Amino acid sequence: MKSKNDISDIKTKKEKQSKAAKDMWVLRLYVAGQSPKAITAFANLKKICEEQLKGKYSIEVIDLLKNPQLGADDQILALPTLVRKLPVPVRKIIGDLSNTERVLVGLDLLPMS
C-alpha cells in the first residue's frame, strides 16, 4: 500500500513531466532535398535552438521531394519553411533562416522592436 507521501511524489513527477512537455518546442523544417538553402536553413535553425531553447526542442526535417503529401497538412507553399507546431499558436517562417532576429521574432522568442 502506498503512503500519502508516495502519492504526492507521483503527482509531483507527473506535474514535472507535463510541465516539461509544455516547455518543449516542436519544430518542423520542410525542405526540397539537400539543396544549399535547405542545408543552410537547418544549420541556422540548429544554432538558434541551441542558443535559445537549450535542449527543450525537437526538429523534424521533412523532405518534400521524398514525401510531397506531408506538406499538405501545414499548407506549405514555399521552401524551406519552418513550422512551429508547439507551443501554440502555429507559426511559419519561410526562407533559409539566416536573419536570426527575424527568426527569433517569428518564433516569438524575441519581441518585435
C-alpha positions, 0 to 999 in steps of 0.5 A, a space after each residue: 500500500 502506498 503512503 500519502 507521501 508516495 502519492 504526492 511524489 507521483 503527482 509531483 513527477 507527473 506535474 514535472 513531466 507535463 510541465 516539461 512537455 509544455 516547455 518543449 518546442 516542436 519544430 518542423 523544417 520542410 525542405 526540397 532535398 539537400 539543396 544549399 538553402 535547405 542545408 543552410 536553413 537547418 544549420 541556422 535553425 540548429 544554432 538558434 535552438 541551441 542558443 535559445 531553447 537549450 535542449 527543450 526542442 525537437 526538429 523534424 526535417 521533412 523532405 518534400 521531394 521524398 514525401 510531397 503529401 506531408 506538406 499538405 497538412 501545414 499548407 506549405 507553399 514555399 521552401 524551406 519553411 519552418 513550422 512551429 507546431 508547439 507551443 501554440 499558436 502555429 507559426 511559419 517562417 519561410 526562407 533559409 533562416 539566416 536573419 536570426 532576429 527575424 527568426 527569433 521574432 517569428 518564433 516569438 522568442 524575441 519581441 518585435 522592436 
